[in-house]
């Protein structure tokens, strides 16, 4: 019996020697897995990087399986997803794993970036590690956006239209960029094929290469040690101090430090699986139909803050904010380690960094919350859901009542509320005559402005006159009609012009 075990051991040793002689991978991988890590880095706050890698593997595996059933054709994409949801066994669960895995991966990558920033781990000698990490974050967001387009439902169709509109604002190259993304000036048959190529081949390929480079630099420079107050990073002394630290307190990454990474990654996978099971996949919603313009496309969770920001931005600053702010933000992240590569690492000694993270987190949280509902979008059933209150029609002339009928028939209440009923895209009309003059209202209705389209071609002169007569009755009885403050006030001896100021009566 002993001789049988000895033979098996000898055969295994020979096989190992044969493979290792030809590949030379097992020994380097073993040395890599057991490389010394500072003992204070074996913390639950250092698990986000490996967890993001595990989620990337999940996305690749589920993405490959989905590609076997998905048809990247504008005519068949929606139907193939419907088959996955309702016909192919567990197809819905596969889609749900892929979708929830994407959201979890974005969240974990963001947490990893925040942890690295607050811990000052981007400082010398890990500047390039941080720069590559910023690129990986952008690629992860690109994967999420192109993945939403793969659903090719009504949300994806119009969301892609909004994305193309943003791209068109880029000076000089804007039209060429739109043509490159869409395969033409409009969303057509070539659009989905291009985004499928980006989502399945281009972005994942670059992402995998970037992850490999990122891991290599982490191994080369070591896992960043826990920041200590007063321990200054200096290019002349840091590397020697780090090597002394790993020599005195270093532990092998596997298994002494890696078990926490493994536990966290396993818990994360269980969370993704639970969300996929209980909440199911994202979409697809209604079939894409370019003729249906009465829609409010809503992006996935990671992009809701952009959705809300676009809704609140005044048109006059929309282009600068959309084009300049992202460039400045990304450039700031990229050059950060080049200008702040030395100095304090502990967050208690860097209040500006803590404040910056807090402001960004609160801002993104607020806009994400605002993006979950759409008060700025038309309520397309508002004009038929309730009649105009009777009190607003009492003691009105026939022409004014005709104006109320025009307001109802032209669906103005989709965007404007009256007596608390209607849309919230535009201001409520209850007190409109106390805020705007008749000329101002006519100009706004006919020419549009802000978020309001122009209705000059949709109203006849008689309809416009009747509508204005009704709107001018919408004010409080104790308030006078609005006057044009730009009109020159009269002085004694001068005749009054356009809008005379009402003279109060004596008691």
Helices and strands as residue ranges (DSSP letters): H 2-23, H 26-33, E 36-38, G 39-41, G 44-46, H 48-67, H 77-86, H 91-118, H 127-151, H 154-168, H 174-182, H 189-197, I 198-202, H 203-221, H 238-249, E 250-252, I 253-257, H 258-279, G 301-303, H 304-312, H 315-320, I 321-325, H 326-339, G 347-349, H 351-371, H 382-385, G 390-392, H 398-409, G 412-414, H 432-435, H 438-447, H 461-471
